[in-house]
Amino acid sequence: MTAGFQMWDYVVFVAYAVLILGVGLWVSRDKEGHQKNAEDYFLASKSLPWWAIGTSLIAANISAEQFIGMSGSGFALGIAIASYEWMAALTLIIVGKYFLPIFIEKGLYTIPEFVEKRFSTNLKTILAVFWLGLYIFVNLASVLYLGGLAIETIMGVDMIYAIIGLALFAAAYSLYGGLSAVAWTDVIQVVFLVLGGLVTTYLALNTVSGGEGVIAGFSKVLEAAPEKFHMILEESNDNYVNLPGIWVLVGGLWVANLYYWGFNQYIIQRTLAAKSLKESQKGILLAAFLKLVIPLIVVIPGIAAYVMVNDPAIMANLGEVGMLNVPSSAQADKAYPWLLQFLPVGLKGVAFAALAAAVVSSLASMLNSTSTIFTMDIYKQYINKNASDKETVNVGRLSGAIALVIAVIVAPLLGGIDQAFQFIQEYTGIVSPGILAVFMLGLFWKKTTNNAAIWGAIASIPIALALKFLPIPIFEPWMHQMGITAVLTMIIIVILSHIQNKGADDPKGIDLSGDLFKTTPLFNIGSMIVCIILAVLYALFW
């Protein structure tokens, strides 16, 4: 057992990097006689098949915040953090059945574009600015920081160089090729991501069992840390503030999930690029099944690391390597990088390629969506309404590059945060409840007016901040803050809409029919299977 990379690890990792760059640049090339236009660059020519959509959704979603941040939360609070993944499976079904039909029918490029069609250009611009700030200063910066932390821990490379290297890697193909390059490389990234994650899970559980295999290892983890296998935390639990018991199932987590999977540009963009609505819904279904498996590769290793660290016999067997970068309750995010040290030569390269795949695929997706929102909702709206396709694509590339540079500067400033996954959720939660309220009422309540939606979106920020900083115990869990902010914002929008329209429908209200939400037998049966599996999982680990 050796710390650091050996020659075969470097060979495996370099082969992965060459494969991703090669495929990304190959699918990005302009076909003979055809210059890339806006639809090609931002929506992959609306040609993605279901399996590319499903895998790309997972690759965009699973990043360093899951591999490192969620493993860290697994180390600190246990399997309860898996609620994010398992409830996301149910959320994806809802998005596929009720949100996607409306978005695809309207032929959208961006989520802010829906806001313009349903409400107004002013509200679209407000939300576009919200998203740009969130993507650059929270999402891009945090993913770069966590990826840099992993490389520094595993390879000993200084964090700032690691952050710059990851940024350049993601930019090399995503800025040139657009969504097509991102989506097709994501198919490969998911293979590395899942295989590398399973290798790490196997190693962790096998080590816990003293070489007796995964099943024995899982049994020992269950026996050694039973408190880590409760999905619903008691109020007496120190981590209740992050995952407040039953309210995880019926409260604020729905705000986070519906916002993230339904109205988040860098997630929903690949579903808008589908060949058809049915193809997009099949992709959503595949992603839902994959979400059920993700805790196995991102949460269980964190719990296994907790058992290893607290067992003197196991630590003694790990030798000097085991004493390097040891995770603790104060530094839980070290759990996953610490485990990677114990992989054999070659497999360490595979596992690290999986981590890099998670980071780079998410960076590429966020970059593409940041440039899409800036180009389509800011540049073409206010700077050059008559921009040609060539100018539009070039502005998309330039704006993505500028966003990446800003994120690289901000990323090192995030040093010192622990359980980064929770940090990202908490600060996204200041913006997401207001956006969710605007979209839910805009989609499904015809009386919602533009002015009411604008004032609701603006008011949601001070409401969220007030709930966050008021010294009232019931508001302490930030999931409660998200849920209450969303409800209060909806109440404001409903009251203002009634005052303005005297109870009449808004002229831009969406006419909904039962036919719009009809789904195929495949989607219906698959959705039922997902729900049954979820019920079994929660019954086992309640």
C-alpha positions in Angstrom: 0.0 0.0 0.0 1.5 3.3 -1.1 0.4 6.9 -0.9 0.4 9.0 -4.0 0.3 8.0 -7.7 2.4 5.4 -9.3 3.2 5.1 -13.0 0.2 2.9 -13.9 -2.1 5.4 -12.1 -0.8 8.2 -14.3 -1.2 6.0 -17.4 -4.8 5.3 -16.6 -5.6 8.9 -15.7 -3.9 10.3 -18.8 -5.7 7.8 -21.0 -9.0 9.0 -19.5 -8.1 12.6 -20.1 -7.1 11.9 -23.7 -10.3 9.9 -24.3 -12.6 12.7 -23.0 -10.8 15.5 -24.8 -10.7 13.4 -28.0 -14.4 12.6 -28.0 -15.4 16.1 -26.9 -13.4 17.8 -29.8 -14.5 15.1 -32.3 -18.3 15.6 -31.7 -17.7 19.4 -31.6 -16.3 19.6 -35.1 -18.3 21.5 -37.7 -19.8 19.2 -40.3 -18.6 19.9 -43.9 -20.5 22.9 -45.3 -22.3 23.6 -42.0 -21.3 26.3 -39.5 -22.4 25.8 -35.9 -25.5 27.8 -35.1 -27.2 28.7 -31.8 -29.3 25.5 -31.7 -26.2 23.4 -32.4 -24.2 25.0 -29.7 -26.7 25.5 -26.9 -29.2 22.6 -27.6 -27.0 20.0 -29.4 -29.1 20.4 -32.5 -32.1 18.9 -30.6 -30.8 15.5 -31.4 -30.0 13.8 -28.0 -31.4 10.2 -27.5 -32.8 9.1 -24.2 -29.7 7.2 -22.9 -27.5 10.3 -23.6 -30.0 12.5 -21.7 -30.3 10.2 -18.7 -26.5 9.7 -18.3 -25.8 13.4 -19.0 -28.3 14.4 -16.2 -26.5 12.3 -13.7 -23.0 13.4 -14.9 -24.1 17.0 -14.6 -25.5 16.4 -11.2 -22.9 14.2 -9.6 -19.8 16.2 -8.9 -17.1 16.8 -6.3 -19.9 18.0 -4.0 -21.4 14.5 -4.1 -18.2 12.4 -4.1 -16.4 14.5 -1.5 -19.2 16.6 0.1 -21.8 13.8 0.4 -19.2 11.3 1.5 -18.2 13.8 4.1 -21.8 14.1 5.2 -22.1 10.3 5.3 -19.0 10.3 7.6 -20.6 13.0 9.8 -24.3 12.1 9.9 -24.8 8.8 8.1 -27.2 7.5 5.5 -29.8 10.3 6.2 -28.0 12.4 3.6 -29.1 9.9 0.9 -32.5 11.5 1.1 -31.2 14.0 -1.4 -30.5 11.2 -3.9 -33.6 9.0 -3.3 -36.1 11.9 -3.2 -34.5 13.2 -6.4 -35.6 10.0 -8.1 -39.2 10.8 -7.2 -38.7 14.5 -8.2 -37.4 13.5 -11.6 -40.6 11.5 -12.3 -42.7 14.6 -11.4 -40.6 16.8 -13.6 -40.8 14.4 -16.5 -44.6 14.1 -16.3 -45.7 17.7 -15.4 -42.9 20.2 -16.2 -41.2 18.9 -19.4 -44.3 18.7 -21.6 -44.9 22.5 -21.1 -41.2 23.4 -21.6 -40.8 21.4 -24.7 -44.1 22.5 -26.2 -42.8 26.1 -25.9 -39.5 25.3 -27.7 -37.3 26.8 -25.0 -33.5 27.4 -25.1 -33.4 28.6 -21.5 -35.5 28.5 -18.3 -35.5 32.4 -18.1 -37.0 32.3 -21.6 -40.0 30.6 -20.2 -40.3 33.4 -17.7 -40.4 35.9 -20.5 -43.1 34.0 -22.4 -45.2 33.6 -19.3 -44.5 36.9 -17.5 -42.2 39.6 -18.9 -38.7 40.5 -20.0 -38.1 42.4 -16.8 -38.7 39.3 -14.6 -36.7 37.2 -17.0 -33.7 39.5 -16.6 -34.0 39.5 -12.8 -34.0 35.7 -12.6 -31.2 35.5 -15.3 -29.0 37.7 -13.1 -29.9 35.6 -10.0 -28.8 32.4 -11.8 -25.6 33.9 -13.2 -24.5 34.9 -9.8 -25.5 31.6 -8.2 -23.7 29.5 -10.9 -20.5 31.5 -10.8 -20.0 32.3 -7.1 -21.6 29.2 -5.6 -21.8 26.3 -8.0 -18.7 26.7 -10.3 -16.5 28.0 -7.4 -17.5 25.2 -5.0 -17.0 22.4 -7.5 -13.5 23.8 -8.4 -12.6 24.1 -4.8 -13.7 20.5 -3.9 -12.0 19.1 -7.0 -8.8 21.1 -6.1 -9.0 19.8 -2.5 -9.1 16.2 -3.8 -6.2 16.6 -6.1 -4.1 18.3 -3.4 -5.0 15.5 -0.9 -4.3 12.6 -3.3 -1.5 13.8 -5.6 0.1 16.5 -3.5 -0.4 19.2 -6.1 -0.9 22.7 -4.8 -4.6 23.6 -4.7 -4.4 26.6 -6.9 -2.7 24.7 -9.7 -5.2 21.9 -9.3 -8.1 24.3 -9.7 -6.6 25.9 -12.8 -5.9 22.5 -14.3 -9.5 21.4 -13.8 -10.8 24.6 -15.2 -8.7 24.3 -18.3 -9.6 20.7 -18.8 -13.4 21.5 -18.7 -12.9 24.5 -20.9 -10.9 22.7 -23.5 -13.9 20.9 -25.0 -17.1 22.5 -23.5 -16.4 26.1 -24.5 -15.6 25.0 -28.1 -18.2 22.3 -28.6 -21.2 23.5 -26.6 -23.9 21.2 -25.2 -23.2 18.5 -27.8 -19.6 18.0 -26.5 -20.8 18.1 -22.9 -23.6 15.6 -23.4 -21.7 13.0 -25.4 -18.6 13.1 -23.2 -21.0 12.7 -20.2 -21.9 9.2 -21.4 -18.2 8.2 -21.0 -17.9 10.2 -17.8 -20.8 8.3 -16.2 -19.1 4.9 -16.9 -15.9 6.1 -15.1 -17.9 7.7 -12.4 -19.9 4.6 -11.5 -17.1 2.1 -12.0 -14.6 4.2 -10.0 -17.2 4.8 -7.3 -18.0 1.1 -7.0 -14.3 0.3 -6.8 -13.9 2.7 -3.8 -17.0 1.3 -2.1 -15.7 -2.2 -2.6 -12.3 -1.3 -1.2 -13.8 0.5 1.9 -16.2 -2.4 2.8 -13.6 -5.1 2.1 -11.1 -3.3 4.4 -13.6 -3.0 7.2 -14.3 -6.8 7.0 -10.6 -7.6 7.0 -10.7 -8.9 3.5 -13.8 -11.0 3.9 -15.8 -9.2 1.2 -18.4 -6.5 0.7 -21.3 -8.3 2.4 -19.3 -9.0 5.5 -18.0 -5.4 5.4 -21.5 -3.9 5.2 -22.7 -6.1 8.1 -19.8 -4.9 10.2 -20.5 -1.3 9.3 -24.1 -1.8 10.3 -23.0 -3.4 13.6 -20.3 -0.8 14.4 -22.3 2.3 13.6 -26.1 1.6 13.8 -26.7 5.3 14.5 -25.5 6.1 11.0 -28.3 4.1 9.4 -31.4 6.2 10.2 -33.0 8.2 7.4 -35.1 10.2 9.8 -33.0 12.0 12.5 -34.3 12.7 16.0 -34.4 16.3 17.3 -31.7 15.2 19.8 -29.3 14.4 17.0 -26.5 17.1 16.5 -27.2 17.1 12.8 -30.9 17.7 13.0 -30.3 21.3 12.0 -29.1 20.0 8.6 -31.7 17.2 8.1 -34.7 18.0 10.3 -36.3 14.6 10.7 -39.7 14.0 9.0 -39.6 17.5 7.6 -37.0 16.2 5.1 -39.8 14.2 3.5 -42.6 16.7 3.7 -40.8 20.1 3.9 -38.0 22.1 2.6 -36.2 19.4 0.7 -39.0 19.5 -1.9 -38.1 23.1 -2.5 -34.5 22.2 -3.1 -35.4 19.2 -5.3 -38.1 20.8 -7.4 -36.0 23.9 -8.0 -32.9 21.9 -8.9 -34.4 19.3 -11.2 -37.2 21.3 -12.7 -36.0 24.9 -13.0 -32.2 24.8 -13.0 -30.8 25.6 -16.4 -27.7 23.4 -16.3 -29.8 20.4 -15.5 -32.9 21.0 -17.6 -31.0 22.1 -20.7 -30.2 18.5 -21.8 -33.9 17.5 -21.6 -34.7 20.5 -23.9 -32.2 19.1 -26.4 -34.1 15.8 -26.8 -35.3 14.5 -30.2 -38.9 14.5 -28.7 -40.8 14.7 -25.5 -41.1 10.9 -25.2 -37.3 10.6 -25.7 -36.8 13.2 -23.0 -39.1 11.4 -20.6 -37.3 8.1 -21.1 -34.0 9.9 -20.3 -35.6 11.3 -17.1 -36.7 7.7 -16.1 -33.2 6.4 -16.6 -31.8 9.2 -14.5 -34.3 8.3 -11.7 -33.2 4.7 -11.6 -29.5 5.8 -11.5 -30.3 8.2 -8.6 -31.4 5.2 -6.5 -27.9 3.7 -6.9 -25.8 6.8 -6.2 -25.8 6.6 -2.4 -24.0 3.2 -2.8 -21.0 5.0 -4.3 -21.0 8.3 -2.5 -22.6 7.8 1.0 -21.6 4.3 2.0 -17.8 5.0 1.6 -18.2 7.9 4.0 -19.9 5.7 6.6 -17.2 3.0 6.1 -14.5 5.6 6.6 -16.1 6.6 9.9 -16.0 3.0 11.1 -12.4 2.6 10.0 -11.2 5.8 11.7 -12.8 4.8 14.9 -11.5 1.2 15.0 -7.9 1.0 16.3 -7.4 -2.5 14.9 -8.2 -1.4 11.4 -6.1 1.8 11.7 -3.2 -0.3 12.9 -3.4 -2.5 9.8 -3.4 0.5 7.5 0.1 1.5 8.6 1.6 4.9 7.9 -0.5 5.7 4.9 -3.6 5.4 7.1 -2.4 8.3 9.2 -2.2 10.7 6.3 -5.1 13.2 5.9 -7.3 11.3 8.4 -10.9 12.6 8.3 -12.5 13.7 11.6 -15.8 15.1 12.8 -14.4 18.6 12.1 -12.9 17.7 8.7 -15.4 15.2 7.4 -14.8 16.1 3.7 -11.5 14.4 3.8 -13.2 11.0 4.0 -13.3 10.2 0.3 -9.8 11.4 -0.7 -8.5 9.5 2.3 -10.1 6.3 1.1 -8.6 6.7 -2.4 -5.1 6.4 -0.9 -5.6 2.7 -0.1 -6.5 1.6 -3.7 -4.0 -0.6 -5.4 -1.8 0.8 -8.3 -3.9 1.2 -11.4 -7.3 1.2 -9.7 -6.2 4.4 -7.9 -6.0 6.0 -11.3 -9.5 4.6 -12.2 -11.0 6.0 -9.0 -9.4 9.3 -9.4 -10.5 9.4 -13.1 -14.1 8.9 -11.7 -13.7 11.8 -9.4 -12.2 14.0 -12.1 -15.1 12.9 -14.4 -17.6 14.0 -11.8 -15.9 17.4 -11.4 -15.2 18.1 -15.1 -18.6 17.0 -16.4 -20.4 19.3 -13.8 -18.0 22.2 -14.6 -18.7 21.7 -18.4 -22.5 21.6 -17.8 -22.4 24.7 -15.6 -20.2 26.6 -18.0 -22.5 25.8 -21.0 -25.6 26.9 -19.1 -24.0 30.0 -17.8 -23.0 31.0 -21.3 -26.4 30.1 -22.6 -28.2 32.3 -20.1 -25.9 35.2 -20.6 -25.9 35.0 -24.4 -29.6 34.3 -25.0 -31.2 36.3 -22.1 -28.7 39.2 -21.6 -26.6 39.7 -24.8 -29.3 39.1 -27.4 -31.9 40.9 -25.3 -30.0 44.1 -24.4 -26.7 44.3 -26.3 -27.2 42.9 -29.9 -30.7 41.8 -30.7 -29.7 41.1 -34.3 -26.6 39.0 -33.5 -25.8 36.4 -36.2 -25.4 32.7 -35.3 -21.6 33.1 -35.5 -21.6 36.1 -33.1 -24.0 34.3 -30.7 -21.7 31.2 -30.5 -18.6 33.3 -30.0 -20.2 35.3 -27.3 -21.3 32.1 -25.6 -17.7 30.9 -25.6 -16.3 34.2 -24.4 -18.9 34.6 -21.5 -18.2 31.0 -20.4 -14.5 31.7 -20.3 -15.0 34.9 -18.2 -17.3 33.0 -15.8 -14.7 30.3 -15.4 -11.9 32.9 -14.6 -14.1 34.5 -11.9 -14.9 31.1 -10.4 -11.1 30.2 -10.4 -10.4 33.4 -8.4 -13.3 32.8 -5.9 -12.7 29.0 -5.4 -9.7 29.1 -3.1 -11.6 31.6 -0.8 -14.0 28.7 0.1 -11.2 27.0 2.1 -12.2 26.1 5.6 -15.8 25.1 4.9 -16.7 21.6 6.0 -19.5 19.4 4.7 -19.4 21.4 1.5 -22.5 19.6 0.1 -24.5 21.2 2.9 -22.9 24.6 2.3 -24.0 24.5 -1.3 -27.6 23.5 -0.5 -27.9 26.1 2.3 -26.8 29.1 0.2 -28.6 28.0 -2.9 -31.6 27.9 -0.6 -31.6 31.6 -0.2 -32.5 32.1 -3.9 -34.4 28.8 -4.8 -37.6 29.3 -2.8 -38.6 32.5 -4.6 -37.8 31.0 -8.0 -39.7 27.9 -7.2 -42.8 30.0 -6.1 -42.7 32.0 -9.3 -42.5 28.9 -11.5 -45.0 26.8 -9.8 -47.7 29.5 -9.8 -46.7 30.6 -13.3 -47.1 27.0 -14.6 -50.2 25.9 -12.8 -52.2 29.0 -11.7 -53.6 31.0 -14.6 -54.3 34.1 -12.4 -50.6 34.7 -11.6 -49.7 38.2 -12.8 -46.3 39.6 -13.9 -46.1 42.3 -11.2 -47.0 39.9 -8.5 -44.3 37.4 -9.6 -41.7 40.2 -9.8 -42.5 41.5 -6.3 -42.6 37.9 -5.0 -39.2 37.1 -6.4 -37.7 40.3 -5.0 -39.3 39.8 -1.6 -38.2 36.2 -1.3 -34.5 37.2 -0.7 -35.1 39.4 2.4 -37.6 36.9 3.7 -34.9 34.1 3.3 -32.2 36.2 4.9 -34.5 37.3 7.8 -35.4 33.7 8.6 -31.7 32.7 8.4 -30.5 35.3 10.9 -33.5 35.7 13.2 -32.6 34.0 16.6 -35.8 31.8 16.6 -35.2 28.1 17.2 -37.9 26.8 14.9 -36.3 28.6 12.0 -32.8 27.2 12.7 -32.9 24.2 10.3 -32.3 25.8 6.9 -34.7 23.4 5.3 -37.4 25.0 7.4 -36.2 28.4 6.2 -36.5 27.2 2.5 -40.0 25.8 3.0 -41.4 28.8 4.9 -39.8 31.2 2.4 -41.4 29.4 -0.5 -44.9 29.4 1.2 -44.7 33.1 2.2 -43.5 34.0 -1.4 -46.5 32.1 -2.9 -48.9 33.9 -0.5 -47.5 37.3 -1.5 -47.8 36.4 -5.2 -51.4 35.1 -4.8 -52.5 38.2 -2.8 -50.9 40.7 -5.3 -52.4 38.8 -8.3 -55.9 39.0 -6.8 -55.5 42.7 -6.1 -54.3 43.4 -9.6 -56.6 41.2 -11.6 -59.6 41.0 -9.3 -59.7 37.2 -9.6 -59.6 37.1 -13.4 -57.2 34.9 -15.4 -53.9 36.5 -16.5 -53.7 37.0 -20.3 -50.4 35.0 -20.4 -51.7 32.2 -18.2 -51.0 28.7 -19.6 -54.0 26.6 -20.8 -53.4 23.1 -19.5 -55.2 20.0 -20.7 -55.1 16.4 -19.6 -53.7 15.4 -23.0 -50.6 17.5 -22.4 -49.6 15.3 -19.4 -50.3 11.8 -21.0 -47.3 9.5 -20.7 -46.3 6.2 -22.2 -46.9 2.8 -20.5 -43.1 2.5 -20.2 -42.8 5.8 -18.3 -45.8 4.8 -16.1 -44.5 1.4 -15.2 -41.0 2.6 -14.6 -42.3 5.3 -12.3 -44.2 2.8 -10.3 -41.1 0.6 -9.9 -39.1 3.7 -8.7 -41.8 4.5 -6.1 -41.9 0.9 -4.8 -38.1 0.7 -4.4 -38.2 4.1 -2.5 -40.9 2.8 -0.2 -38.8 -0.3 0.6 -35.6 1.7 1.2 -37.3 4.1 3.6 -39.0 1.2 5.4 -35.6 -0.6 5.8 -33.7 2.5 7.1 -36.4 4.6 8.8 
